[in-house]
Every structure is written in structure tokens, then in C-alpha cells.
Amino acid sequence: MTWTFPTSRISHDGAGTVALETCHRVSDYTAVARRRGQVFWTSSQLPDGATALDVHCPECAADRGLTVSGTWGAPAELTCLCGHSWTPRLPGLLPEQLLRQLIRLAADGPIKAIRYHLIKVDAADTHPTPLHDAVRPLVADAGRELHRRAWIFSDDETRVASDLLTQAGLRAYWSPEALEALARQTRTEEEQLARVVDMYRALAERSRWTGNRLGRFLAQATAVLKPIKVLTMDGLEPGPTWSGVSPVLEDARSALGAVHVILAAGATGDVDY
């Protein structure tokens, strides 16, 4: 995904911490504000005691009115009102990390939807789901075998599947009370990422010593889902999703969920899903 957004000022402390001040016209969004011509500012401050080192244009030395653009994971490019563009080199911060920090700062806050609408260049509101798409053929094949009774879980396969579902915090049958408690449960994005990685590692571990058809399915699934193993918070590109978490994390959860559907269907015999 490519991002671009205006900023009034970018500062850093020389140790990797970045502050961002943005100034947007509310008139871009509502008819009432369009008549009033309102402007709003959003800013993220440096830690107390940190010295603000402003980012300047190398050509005209301007430190305001800059535009940030770039692709997640690549170096950010700044463009000044004078027309000069450059990739800033900041002490204590790798070039490819600046854009990630600025997007998270610009997108954080109570009016997140407006800011995402402003800074997102791509017209489409949907995000690619490479992991879910990659595992889908394996899940579809396994689902057809279960549905046709060409694959019926053995006692050993049922035990493995049940253990994996329990490790993932899933149940074959949910009571109304358990569902209500689950609905009230909240996890930070960092906690959800840790849970997703743990679920993947459990599947990968079981795939190494599980035989029969289930062992082959787990081995194939964990092979295509291997990117989950190295996911970090820094790699979770922001973006609006129905769950509010990063599209990358949402994709990983969806892909693992598809695998868990097969485990639950085989373990319970409820294959008419």
C-alpha cells in the first residue's frame, strides 16, 4: 500500500523517537465544515526532556509544509513546498522505519477514519489477504474430503485436533455464558499478534510428528503460513478493518481460522458446515 499525507512539522530527538504535527482542512470532509473553512491540527509530542530536532528541506531549509509519501517498509520521501524531494536521514532511525512511525502517528487518535481517508492513496478499501488466499485451496480440498466421508478422523487425529483447538483457546461447543465472556474480552494488537504466532507454532510443532492425512494437511498449511512465524509489531501495516486490527494481522487470523475450521469439523464429525 502507498501512503501520502501533508505534515506541518516533523521533529525527532536523535535517538529514534519521532514527533509529527499535521494540519488538515476539515472542509475536505463535511458540507458544514466546507462552509466554515475549519482547520484542525493533530500532533504527537516527543518525550518530556527530549530536544526537538526539526527536519529541514536540504534546498530551502523550510521545516514546515512538507508532504510525506512512500510504501510501507520502504524509505519515506519528503517533498517541500519549493518542489524539492528527498529521503531524510535521521540519527538513530533507519530510513525505512521513518514512514512506518509517521503513518502510525498520523493514523492514531479519535478521528482515525478521517485520517485514514486522508492519507491513503489507494482507491480500494479492501486489503490483500495473501495468507488466507494461499491456504484456501488446502482447506477447500480437506473440506471436500471430510464432507464426502473420504476422510474420517481417526482417534489419534481427533486427539491431535482437539489439543490444537484447546491450545488456541477454541472450543467445539460454546455455552451462552462462554460466548458472552468471549464477547467481553479485549486484547491489544500486541497480545493478538503473540496469540497468532503461538497458534501457528503449535500447528507447526504438531505437523512434525502427526501422521496420516491430518499430518499432511498440517504440514502443507504451516508451509504456506510460514510468514506468520516472523511477524512483528513493526511489520503490521496500519489500515482500517472491521476488527480494528492491522490488515496483516487480520489476514493471519483469518488464515489460521480456516485451518481450525477443518480441525473442528474432523474432530466433531460435524462436516456439513
Secondary structure in CASP SS format (residue, H / E / C, confidence):
PFRMAT SS
TARGET T0000
AUTHOR 0000-0000-0000
METHOD secondary structure of the structure
MODEL  1
M C 1.00
T E 1.00
W E 1.00
T E 1.00
F E 1.00
P E 1.00
T E 1.00
S C 1.00
R E 1.00
I E 1.00
S E 1.00
H E 1.00
D C 1.00
G C 1.00
A C 1.00
G C 1.00
T C 1.00
V E 1.00
A E 1.00
L E 1.00
E E 1.00
T E 1.00
C E 1.00
H E 1.00
R E 1.00
V H 1.00
S H 1.00
D H 1.00
Y C 1.00
T C 1.00
A H 1.00
V H 1.00
A H 1.00
R H 1.00
R H 1.00
R H 1.00
G C 1.00
Q C 1.00
V E 1.00
F E 1.00
W E 1.00
T E 1.00
S E 1.00
S E 1.00
Q C 1.00
L C 1.00
P C 1.00
D C 1.00
G C 1.00
A C 1.00
T C 1.00
A C 1.00
L E 1.00
D E 1.00
V C 1.00
H C 1.00
C C 1.00
P C 1.00
E C 1.00
C C 1.00
A C 1.00
A C 1.00
D C 1.00
R C 1.00
G C 1.00
L E 1.00
T E 1.00
V E 1.00
S E 1.00
G E 1.00
T E 1.00
W C 1.00
G C 1.00
A C 1.00
P C 1.00
A C 1.00
E E 1.00
L E 1.00
T E 1.00
C C 1.00
L C 1.00
C C 1.00
G C 1.00
H C 1.00
S E 1.00
W E 1.00
T C 1.00
P C 1.00
R C 1.00
L E 1.00
P C 1.00
G C 1.00
L E 1.00
L C 1.00
P H 1.00
E H 1.00
Q H 1.00
L H 1.00
L H 1.00
R H 1.00
Q H 1.00
L H 1.00
I H 1.00
R H 1.00
L H 1.00
A H 1.00
A H 1.00
D C 1.00
G C 1.00
P C 1.00
I C 1.00
K H 1.00
A H 1.00
I H 1.00
R H 1.00
Y H 1.00
H H 1.00
L H 1.00
I H 1.00
K E 1.00
V C 1.00
D C 1.00
A C 1.00
A C 1.00
D C 1.00
T C 1.00
H C 1.00
P C 1.00
T C 1.00
P H 1.00
L H 1.00
H H 1.00
D H 1.00
A H 1.00
V H 1.00
R H 1.00
P H 1.00
L H 1.00
V H 1.00
A H 1.00
D H 1.00
A H 1.00
G H 1.00
R H 1.00
E H 1.00
L H 1.00
H H 1.00
R C 1.00
R C 1.00
A C 1.00
W C 1.00
I C 1.00
F C 1.00
S C 1.00
D H 1.00
D H 1.00
E H 1.00
T H 1.00
R H 1.00
V H 1.00
A H 1.00
S H 1.00
D H 1.00
L H 1.00
L H 1.00
T H 1.00
Q H 1.00
A C 1.00
G C 1.00
L C 1.00
R C 1.00
A C 1.00
Y C 1.00
W C 1.00
S C 1.00
P H 1.00
E H 1.00
A H 1.00
L H 1.00
E H 1.00
A H 1.00
L H 1.00
A H 1.00
R H 1.00
Q C 1.00
T C 1.00
R C 1.00
T C 1.00
E H 1.00
E H 1.00
E H 1.00
Q H 1.00
L H 1.00
A H 1.00
R H 1.00
V H 1.00
V H 1.00
D H 1.00
M H 1.00
Y H 1.00
R H 1.00
A H 1.00
L H 1.00
A H 1.00
E H 1.00
R H 1.00
S H 1.00
R C 1.00
W C 1.00
T C 1.00
G C 1.00
N H 1.00
R H 1.00
L H 1.00
G H 1.00
R H 1.00
F H 1.00
L H 1.00
A H 1.00
Q H 1.00
A H 1.00
T H 1.00
A H 1.00
V H 1.00
L C 1.00
K H 1.00
P H 1.00
I H 1.00
K H 1.00
V H 1.00
L C 1.00
T C 1.00
M H 1.00
D H 1.00
G H 1.00
L C 1.00
E C 1.00
P C 1.00
G C 1.00
P C 1.00
T C 1.00
W C 1.00
S C 1.00
G C 1.00
V C 1.00
S C 1.00
P H 1.00
V H 1.00
L H 1.00
E H 1.00
D H 1.00
A H 1.00
R H 1.00
S H 1.00
A H 1.00
L H 1.00
G H 1.00
A H 1.00
V H 1.00
H H 1.00
V H 1.00
I H 1.00
L H 1.00
A H 1.00
A H 1.00
G H 1.00
A H 1.00
T H 1.00
G C 1.00
D C 1.00
V C 1.00
D C 1.00
Y C 1.00
END
